[in-house]
Amino acid sequence: MTTRMALTAVLIAMAWHPAIAGDPPLLLPAMRHCDLTLQGPDRMVFMPGVPLAVSPPDQRRGLSRLKPGGQPLRMLFVWNKPVPQAVWMHDTPAPLDAAFLDANGRIFQVISMSPNTDAHHYPKVWPSAMLEDDAGDLIHHGIGEGWVLVRHRCYGGGQPEHTAGPLE
């Protein structure tokens, strides 16, 4: 495949997936990143390069101390099993929304959080994962309760690439 053909394929993909165009990934080099595909009632949304927080230190740090800029502030938090979780916005300068997912990757609750607060936000049931995103971005893409994380491809962080279904 020539460089021109590869570039054409990327541009076609960007036009087909509205979330790709204008949404460069937030790059935190030491972390794994995932390309997420979410399925709603009438369409799919692709989110490239979402940082993955699996370790307790990465989960505690989350998106704190990151400056809002041209890139979306997004992070996917995954736990080995559903656990009681509280989230907060300490040292997080931008407002965020948090989508809580069950073990099947289904979003069961979305909350909005104000910046730089220590208020704890609790989901109504124990989540298996949480997707944090810039405030209003989930709504802008039509993502809400009932949507499902149907596929992810994770890479980087010194580990082999992994592609799977919801939270495998």
Secondary structure, DSSP 4 states (H G I P E B T S, - for coil): --HHHHHHHHHHHHHHSTTTTT-PPP--TTS-EEEEEEE-SS-EEEEEEEEEE-SHHHHHHTTTTPPP-SS---EEEE-SS-----B--TT--S-EEEEEE-TTSBEEEEEEE-TT----B--SS--SEEEEEETTHHHHTT--TT-EEEEEEEEETTEEEEEESTT-
